[in-house]
Amino acid sequence: MPETPSPKEVIAQIIALATGLPTDPAEYAGLPAKKRRSLRVELESAVGLLSSVAEALDTIRQPKHVFDPTSPKIIGKIVADTLLLQEREPLARTVDQKFYGAGVYAIYYRGAFKCYQPISGKDHPIYVGKADPEELHAHTAAAQGTTLHTRLKDHERSIKNVTNLDIEDFECRYLVVRSAWIETAEDLLIHWFNPVWNNELKVCYGFGKHGDKADTRKNERSPWDTIHPGRPWATADNNTPNKRTMEDIYAAIAAHYAAHPVRG
């Protein structure tokens, strides 16, 4: 029976094999993108295993947590928490006057539409979103443009267009944010609240769609437009009805709220 190699011998073998891998990107240029991704995943898995071995060799215990105030996740959490500290105000009043800035926002519902009763009047958004700046590296709100106002105004217009929602039943919070942290904050808010109108939840999506492009107008009607008819481009003749019925969508919303706790 062959003798099991010592850890030192195994490490030497790994190093010998690793030196045989090309480090010049040109060497991989001929590989299909799918193959390159697959190799990268396999290498990252191997690196993870080796890191675990390196930690096991260290007799000094690693800390459970390291607080890095420059981490995008930490800053994103601070941004998300700060948004939730802002005063809620009527959506219609928020967009009444144009303002500068890009950032994140949350929209709240306090009306009588039956399937939204689990969150109606509560501090739990029905939708959260972001507006990216016109200039990526803008350092001031003015340099960012008016994208946050424009986005909220689009949402107000969508709500006003439909036949079974009242704009007076909607409130919002918004926060102007430096460009680098907007997307991280939005992701955290979506994962925290699971807002039923967000596309990521795949329940009642379509609220954020725009109908200003011909290819958008010809898309299948979204679940949101199915249960909230009225946006002209979503009910045009060339807009295909959704495969799900209104009852199907209502049931999906009920199941969503049963599965995800309402916060606030």
N, C-alpha and C positions, 0 to 999 in steps of 0.2 A: 504494500500500500504506500503510495507516494507521501512524503512528509509534507505537512501543511507549511507553506512559506511563512516566514516571520513578517510582522507588520512592516519592518524596514525593507524587506525584499519586495513586498507588495507595492510599497510607495515607489521604490526604484523602478518597478515594472510600469507603474502608472506614468511616471515622468518620462520614461523611454517611449511609451506609446504616444503621450501628449506631444512630445517634440516632433513626432511624425505628422502632426496635423498642420496644414498650411496656415499661416497667419496673414497672408496677403489676400485681401478681398477679391482680387482678380482671379484667384484660383477657384473661387466659387461662382464666378459670374455665369458660367455655363449651366449651372443647376437651375431647375425650375423653382419658382418662388415657393411652392408648396413643400418641395424637398428641403429647401433652406430653412423654412420655418420648423419642419420636423426635426432636422438636425439640431437646431438651436434649442428646441424644447428638451431634447435628449441630453444635450450638453449641460443645460441649466439644472436638470435633474441630477446629473453626475456631480456637478459643482456643489449642489445642496448636500449630497451624501458626504462628500469630502469635508465640507464645512462642519458637519455633525461630528465627524471623526476628529477634526482639529479641536473642537470644543471639548470632546471627551478626554483628550490628552492634556487639557489644561486643568490643573488641580484647583485653580481659583474659580469660584462660582461666578457666572455672569449675572448681572442684575436682571430682574424680571422686566423692568421698564426703563427706558432712557427717554427723558423728555427733551425733545429738540424743537425749540420755538420757531426754527426756520423751516420745519417740515411742512410741505404743502397741505398735508392732512390736518395738522394742528391749526394752521392759519385758516384753512377752510372751515374747520369747526368753530373757530372764533367768529368768522364772518357769518356763518349760519346762526349761531347763538345771538349775535348782534342784530341780525335781521328780525329775529323773533322778539326782541326787546322793543322794536319800533311800534309806534301807535298804529292800530288798525284804523283805516279811514275808508269811506265809500269809494269804490272804484271810479265811479263817474266823476267825483270831485277831484280825485288824484290826477286824472288825465285832462281836467278842464283847462289847465294852463300848461303849455309846453315847458319842459325843464331839461337841463343838461345831465348827462351821465349815463354810464352803463352799469350793470350789476345784476342782482338777484331780486326775486319778488315771490310773494305767496298770495294766492287768491282764496278768499273764504266765502262760504255760502251760508245764508241764514233764512232761506225761504221755505216754502211748503212743498216743493217737489218731493213726492213720496219716497223715491229710492235714495234720496240724499239725507233723510231724516237722522241717520246715525251721526252725521257731522254738522247738521244745521244748527247754527248759533254757537257752535263750539270752536275752540281755538285749534282747529285741525283743518288745514287747507284742502281744498278740492283740487288745487293745481299749484305747482311751483315751477318756476322757470328762470331763465337768464336772458340777458341781452348783451351781446358782445360789443365792444367799442368800434367805432369807425376806424380809429387808428390804434393798432395793436399795442404800441408802447406809449400810449397817451399817459401823461402824468397829472392832468387836471380833468375835472368833469367836463369843462368846455371842449377840451381836445378830444374827449371820448365821443362827442356828438350828442344827439338826443335819442339814442337807440332804446333806452329803457322806457322813456315816455312813448315812443312809437310802438313798442311791443305791447305795452299795457293798453294803448289806444286801439290797437288791432283787436285785443281781447274784448274790450268794451263794445266795439263794433259788432263782433261776432255774437255777443250776448244780446245786443239790441235787435239783431236781425231775426233771431229765432222767435217762435210763436209761444213757447211755453216756459220761458224764463224772463224774469224781471231784473233789469240792471240795478234797481234799488235794493235787491237782495244780495248784492255782492260787495265785499270789502277787500282791501288788500294791505299788504305791507311791502315796502321796497327799500333797498339799500344800494346806494352807489358805491362801487367797489373798484379798486385798482385791478387792472386787467388780469393779472396772473392768477388770481385766486377765485375768479367767478365760477368756473366750471366745477372746481372741487367743492365749493359751497353748495352748488345746485345738486351735485351727486349726493352729498350728505343729507340734504333736505328730502330728496326723493326716497332714499333708503330709510330715513327716520319716519316719515309720514305715509309713505305709499299712497300718494294722492291719486284718486280714482280716475282723474282726467289725464294723467300723464301717460304718454305713449309707452314708457318703460314697463308699466303694469299690464298692458295689453288687455284692458277691460273695457273702458269707455274712452278710447283714444280718438284723436282727430280734432280736438278743440284748437290746438295750435296750428292747424293747417291753414295755408293761404290759398285763395282761389284766383290768384292773379296770373297764373300760367296755364296755357292750354292743356299741357299734359296733366296738371293737377285737376283741372275741371273734368277730365276724362277718366280719372281714377275711380275705383270702387268707393261708394259712399261710406264714410267712416261710421263706426258705432255711435259716436257723438252726434253726427248729423242725422243719423237714423232716428234717435229718440228726441233730438232737438231740431226739428226741421225749420228751415227759414233762410239759411244763407243761400243767396241766389245761385251761386256757382255750384253748390252742392246738391241742388235739386233740378239742375238743368237736364234736358233730355239725354245728353251724352254722358251723364254721370250714372254709372252702374249701381243699382241698389245693393246694399250689403247682404251677404249670404245669411247673416243672422237676423232673426226677427226682433221686434222691439221687446217682446217677452223674453227672448233669449238674453238680451242685453240687460234687462232689468234683473234677471236671475243671476247673471254674472256679477252685477254690482252688489247684490245682496250677499252672494258668496264671498266677495272680496271683503266686505265689512265684517262678515262673520270670521274670516281668517286673519284679519289684521286689526289689532286693537286701535280704537280711536283715542287719540291723545288730546288732552285739554278738555 
